[in-house]
């Protein structure tokens, strides 16, 4: 999937997490940290692809990961989820929970979306087993564009529900 689809997926996953866990909105700082982390997390797995949005911003790191592990392996696996959950825990900061959960929610949205592509993901890396949904699409296809549009609509509805309707 392309970066815009992943970004929308991160927002939808974050809003769905907030909506379905019945957590009331926290402070603005917590909410911004959570959603910022969800959006960042939705892009992070593609660090393994030098042509991706983040790959172009972190060329040396991206090329190193790509040459060492390949595409959709370690950064699209349980290892990445665990690392991004634990990493903020080592920071003595009052927003670490919002950061940890946001990153994991964003990464999970990325993995679900990439599992809906023809290549799938290696969720159990280093095991060479690829996971892919029985229904899948090609990156950049018309179907992906439709998925991105649907995600945008869902994101708008969930955000309105969370931050506008819930006020009344």
N, C-alpha and C positions, 0 to 999 in steps of 0.2 A: 504494500500500500504506500501511497505517497504521504508526504509530511502533513498536508492539510487534512487528510482523512484521519491520520493519527492524532493530530491536535484536537479535532472535533471529538474523536473517540475518547481522548483523555478528559475533556470537559464533561462528556456524557457519563463516563464512568465515575468521575468525581461527584457530579450532581446526583447520580443514581445512588452512590454510596451514602451521601448525605440524606437523601430522601427516604431510602429504604432502611436505614439504621435508626430512623426517628431521632437523630441527634439534632437538638436545636442549634441554630447558627451561633457560633461563638463570637469572639471579638473580631473586628475587621482584620486585625493582624493575623489571627489564626486562619480565618477564611481565605485571605489572600495567600498565605503560606501554603495552605492545603491545595488550593486550585492551581497556584503557580507550580507546586511540586507535581501535581497530577499532569499538567501540561508538559513539564520538563520530562517526567517519567514516560510520557507517551512518545517522546522522541528518542530517549536514551538508548534503547536497544539497537537503533540503527547506527550507533557509533562504529559498528563493525563494517559499515559500507562507506567508503570514501566519497561516493557520489551523493550520499544522503544530505539532508539539510544540515544536521549536526556534523556529519563527516567532513563537509566543506569548511566548517568553522574550526574543526580540530584535526587538521590534515595529518599531522604526525601521529597523534594518538590513534586516529581512525585507521591509518595504513598499518600501524603496528598490530592492532587488534585483528584486522583483516588478514594480514599475512600469517599471524600466529595461530588464529583459530578458524578463520573463514567466516563467511556470511551466514547469519541466522543459526549460530551455534551457541557459544557461551553467553552472549548478550541476549539471547532469546530463550534462556533456560531458567531453571530453578535457581541456579547460582546467582544470576543477576537479581532475581527477586529477593533472595536472602541478603545479598550484599547491600542492596538499596534500602532494605528494612533495617539492617543493623548499623549501617554507616552513620545515620543521624543520631543513633543511640549513644555513640561515642562522643557526641558534641554536648557539652553542658550548656543547654539552651532551653528556654522554657517552651519553645515551639517545636521541639524535636518530634513529638507525637504527630502533629499536623504534617510535618515534613516527611516522616517515615511512611505514614499511611498514604499520603498524597502520592509519593513516589511509587509505592507498590501498586496503588490503584491505576496510575498512569501506565506503568509497565505492563500490568495485566491486560489493560485495554489494547495495548500495542500487540501483545502476544495473541490475543483473541483475533484481532483483525488480520495479522499475518498468517494465522492458522486457516484463514479463509482465502488464502491465495494458493496458486498451483504448487508452489514450492513448500509450503508448510513451515514448521519450525522444529528444532531439536530441543524440545522441552526438557528431556532427561539427559542432556549433554553431560558427560562425554559419550553416553550411549548413542549410537548412530541411528536412532529411531526417529523418524519424522512424523509429526502430528499434523493432520490436515483435516478440515471438515469435509464431509462428503459433497457438500456444495461449495464451490470455490470460484474465484475469478482471477484474472490477470491484473497485475499492477498497472494502473493507468488506463484501464478499460472503461467503457461506458458504464458498466455495472459498478465499478468503483466510484465513479462520479455520482451515480444514483445513491450509493451507500453513504457517501459524504454528505449529500443533500439531506438524506434522511437523518443522519447523525446531527446535522445542524438544526433541523426542526426539533428533534428530540431534546437537544441541548437547550434550545430556547424555551420549550415547554417546561422542562425541569427547573430551569433557573427562575422562570416566572413563578412557578409553584413554590419554590424554596424561598424566594426573597421578596415576592410581591403579594401573592395570594395568602401566604401564611401570616402576613402582617394584619390581615383583616379578620 
